[in-house]
Amino acid sequence: MIMTHPGLPSYWGYIVWAFMLIVSLWVIVAKMPGRLTIRHIQLNDIKLLGSFSRLFTSSTGLLLFIRIIVVALFFLVIYSGLTGTPVPARNIATVLTWNIWWAGLIISIFFLGSAWCAICPWDALANWFVKPRLWLLKMNNSLELKPPRWMRTVWPALLMLIGLTWLELGYGVTSDPYATALLSLLMVVMATLSLAIFRNKAFCHYICPVGRTVGFYAQLAPIELRPIDPDICAQCTGLECFNGTDEVDPCPTQLVMGSLTQNTYCTSCGNCVRSCPDKNISWRLRPQSQEAISSARPHWDEAWFMLILLALTSFHGITMMEFWETWMQQFAQIIGDSGQLLVSFSTGLMVSIIIPVSIYALFIVITRWISGSDVGFKPFFMGLVFVTLPLAFAYHIAHNLNHMLRETAGAGQLLMETLGMGSGSLVSHGRLPIPEEALFAMQGLLMMFGFWVAVKVLRYRIKSFVSEAGFRLTPILVFIISVNGFHLWLLMQPMIMRMGGV
């Protein structure tokens, strides 16, 4: 029997659609926005948060302690996945990896940006293997080669993201504890080999699909690591944040803090804070999504990553609809596919990428034609692709809330059982830790949030291409409405559970 979550009630559908229509009408009649005024609040100036921020970024001991805990949980996943029960809902490897970590990771970006990368167990283990520090003794077993030119883009990470989606949804890694453990080990091997061959953190920068997903979504986060006084950075000649010091490693993704404008490649490790001789780097709060709205610079490979990230996020939702199984079986019969239907799934995955990419490209062409702009297709494509980020991010969180809140009841008991400290009897139930109406409200508000931010991105980004707004925004606005409306429809359908309640 297929177990499903209830969909979002219809009244939330009406509310979100009413919101989208009202905002859309306002966008059509409103004038072009003026210059964006951005205010920042230094976290160090907030009494309680400032103390925690300084402790987290300046204390290597605290960061090491957190990393050890995360690595211990990682080893628990490996051990349980390789030796535990093959039933995914009864194995902490699958529950912890897919229902708690993967779902919670996306939600954490909304508040903490790329903080996860600072405690990532894949990178921590790779660093301990290749560049261990034993008190004052610093070892370096890396060849320190420069990554080849073709590799210094996000294309490798994009291919990895598509591959990870194929393994997750097509091969069924999420419902296989053993495969989950092997995939986790594979990521550590790749991170270690990359660090052993290339200089800095090439795996984090160019290859890791999770790190790049976190990085792009972090453009929407309300927090960033930046200079306290830009003038001090402008006069800096040592560039310790870039080069490192005898005690502190350089920035793992080779960022210069004085010129940093976006979170995409910041791993929140805090090396820049500890290496700066002027103590001029700190966490600060900013308007949510400000970076995607105005300051992030568009690049061709990054534009494709953001667009396909939106396609894959929608694809996750489609594969958890009951009609998806029927479609796959009917298509498999037509082409003679059998077994795990991998050919059918792979075809469906490719079609699910091609369709939204083609629709976006078509709307860009129409927008250029209506606006009469002399700007070429490529700058339009790269500049407006930022509207896809909040649409993907909001739906991703709303979708993951279902997995995390509805499918992890009893996870604590399962963890204690795995550690040999449980009562001996697992209770299976699907009780929500919050009222169901609260979950629906969060999902509905997220869909309005994603739409609102996408509209703001459009209004500010389009200024680079046209001098007046009005009806010229209509094509991309229709694209935004269509994508958000489709995501809303997906949320309103019964959704198949990833592995059932614990």
HELIX and SHEET records of a PDB file:
HELIX    1   1 SER A   10  VAL A   29  1                                  20    
HELIX    2   2 LEU A   43  ASP A   45  5                                   3    
HELIX    3   3 LYS A   47  SER A   58  1                                  12    
HELIX    4   4 THR A   60  THR A   83  1                                  24    
HELIX    5   5 PRO A   88  ARG A   90  5                                   3    
HELIX    6   6 ILE A   92  THR A   94  1                                   3    
HELIX    7   7 VAL A   95  TRP A  101  3                                   7    
HELIX    8   8 TRP A  102  LEU A  112  1                                  11    
HELIX    9   9 ALA A  115  ALA A  118  1                                   4    
HELIX   10  10 PRO A  121  VAL A  130  1                                  10    
HELIX   11  11 ARG A  149  MET A  151  5                                   3    
HELIX   12  12 TRP A  155  THR A  165  1                                  11    
HELIX   13  13 TRP A  166  TYR A  171  3                                   6    
HELIX   14  14 VAL A  173  SER A  175  5                                   3    
HELIX   15  15 PRO A  177  ILE A  197  1                                  21    
HELIX   16  16 ALA A  202  ALA A  202  1                                   1    
HELIX   17  17 PHE A  203  ILE A  207  3                                   5    
HELIX   18  18 PRO A  209  TYR A  217  1                                   9    
HELIX   19  19 ALA A  218  LEU A  220  5                                   3    
HELIX   20  20 PRO A  230  ALA A  234  1                                   5    
HELIX   21  21 GLU A  240  ASN A  243  1                                   4    
HELIX   22  22 MET A  257  SER A  259  5                                   3    
HELIX   23  23 ASN A  271  SER A  275  1                                   5    
HELIX   24  24 GLN A  290  GLN A  290  1                                   1    
HELIX   25  25 GLU A  291  SER A  295  3                                   5    
HELIX   26  26 TRP A  300  THR A  319  1                                  20    
HELIX   27  27 GLU A  322  ILE A  335  1                                  14    
HELIX   28  28 LEU A  342  SER A  371  1                                  30    
HELIX   29  29 PHE A  377  LEU A  384  1                                   8    
HELIX   30  30 VAL A  385  VAL A  387  5                                   3    
HELIX   31  31 THR A  388  ARG A  406  1                                  19    
HELIX   32  32 ALA A  411  THR A  418  1                                   8    
HELIX   33  33 GLU A  436  ARG A  461  1                                  26    
HELIX   34  34 ILE A  462  SER A  464  5                                   3    
HELIX   35  35 GLY A  470  LEU A  473  5                                   4    
HELIX   36  36 THR A  474  LEU A  491  1                                  18    
SHEET    1   A 2 THR A   4  HIS A   5  0                                        
SHEET    2   A 2 MET A 495  ILE A 496 -1                                        
SHEET    1   B 3 ILE A  41  GLN A  42  0                                        
SHEET    2   B 3 ILE A 281  LEU A 285 -1                                        
SHEET    3   B 3 ILE A 223  PRO A 227 -1                                        
SHEET    1   C 2 ARG A 133  LEU A 134  0                                        
SHEET    2   C 2 LEU A 137  LYS A 138 -1                                        
END                                                                             
